[in-house]
Amino acid sequence: MTGEVLQKAMDLGKAIVESEEYKKLKEAESKLLNNENTVLLFHDYKQLQAEIMYGNQSEEIRKKLEEVEKKLLDTEEGREYFEAFRNFQALLESVNSIINQMITTGGNMGCSGHCGSCGMHG
């Protein structure tokens, strides 16, 4: 049974990588990284995010992150990236929600196809 679960997890991962949301995110990221005006900003953004994630919660770091994010959002590539990132994040949240609902209900989510809570039937 464990092998079946792991195979389904791999299948899910493959389906996510093949999703439009993922493809658009990678495309937007590529544009960002191939533009000399945004590549350094993006690297700064990622580094500041990592600092916050690994414990540096200082106001100075948060303020720098906000400044870099604003500069990125002032570019077409940055806006495209953040929109694609939000859409991809929404997909992952929907997937996680469905998995959690299935676990919570013991596999009997009882989807009527109309509530919109799972993200499948908007």
C-alpha positions in Angstrom: 0.0 0.0 0.0 2.9 2.4 0.8 4.2 1.9 -2.7 0.8 2.8 -4.2 0.6 6.0 -2.1 4.2 7.0 -3.2 3.4 6.3 -6.8 0.3 8.5 -6.6 2.4 11.2 -5.0 4.8 11.0 -7.9 1.9 11.1 -10.4 0.6 14.2 -8.6 4.0 15.9 -8.7 4.2 15.2 -12.5 0.6 16.5 -13.0 1.6 19.7 -11.1 4.7 20.2 -13.2 2.6 19.7 -16.4 0.0 22.3 -15.2 -0.5 25.6 -16.9 0.2 27.4 -13.6 3.6 25.8 -13.3 4.5 26.3 -16.9 3.6 30.0 -16.7 5.5 30.4 -13.4 8.7 28.9 -15.0 8.2 31.1 -18.1 7.8 34.2 -16.0 10.8 33.3 -13.9 12.9 32.7 -17.0 12.0 36.2 -18.3 12.9 37.7 -15.0 16.3 35.9 -14.9 17.1 36.8 -18.5 16.5 40.6 -18.0 19.6 42.4 -16.8 17.4 45.0 -15.0 15.5 42.4 -13.0 17.9 39.5 -12.4 19.9 41.1 -9.6 16.7 42.3 -7.9 15.2 38.8 -8.1 18.4 37.3 -6.5 18.2 39.9 -3.8 14.5 39.2 -3.2 15.2 35.4 -2.9 18.1 36.0 -0.6 16.1 38.3 1.7 13.2 35.8 1.7 15.7 33.0 2.7 17.1 35.2 5.6 13.6 35.7 6.9 12.7 32.0 6.5 15.8 30.9 8.4 15.2 33.2 11.4 16.3 36.7 10.6 13.0 38.4 11.3 14.5 41.9 11.8 12.6 44.9 10.7 15.6 46.0 8.6 15.4 42.8 6.5 11.6 43.0 6.2 11.9 46.6 5.0 14.6 45.7 2.5 12.4 42.8 1.2 9.5 45.2 0.7 11.7 47.7 -1.1 13.0 45.0 -3.5 9.5 43.6 -4.1 8.3 47.1 -4.9 11.1 47.6 -7.4 10.3 44.2 -9.0 6.6 45.1 -9.2 7.6 48.2 -11.1 8.8 46.0 -13.9 6.6 44.1 -16.4 8.7 40.9 -15.7 8.2 41.3 -12.0 4.5 41.8 -12.2 4.2 38.8 -14.5 6.3 36.6 -12.1 4.3 37.6 -9.0 1.0 37.0 -10.7 2.2 33.6 -12.0 3.5 32.8 -8.5 0.2 33.6 -6.9 -1.7 31.4 -9.4 0.7 28.5 -8.8 0.4 29.0 -5.0 -3.4 28.9 -5.4 -3.1 25.6 -7.2 -0.9 24.1 -4.5 -3.3 25.4 -1.8 -6.3 23.7 -3.6 -4.4 20.4 -3.9 -3.4 20.6 -0.2 -7.0 21.4 0.8 -8.4 18.4 -1.1 -5.8 16.1 0.4 -6.6 17.4 3.9 -10.3 17.1 3.3 -9.9 13.5 2.1 -7.8 12.6 5.2 -10.2 14.4 7.6 -13.3 12.6 6.1 -11.6 9.2 5.8 -11.8 9.4 2.0 -15.5 10.4 1.9 -15.3 14.1 1.0 -18.8 14.0 -0.3 -18.3 16.5 -3.1 -21.5 17.7 -4.6 -19.7 19.6 -7.3 -21.1 22.9 -6.4 -19.6 24.3 -3.2 -16.4 25.6 -4.7 -14.4 24.9 -1.5 -12.0 22.5 -3.3 -11.3 24.8 -6.1 -12.4 22.3 -8.7 -15.9 23.7 -9.4 -15.5 27.4 -8.8 
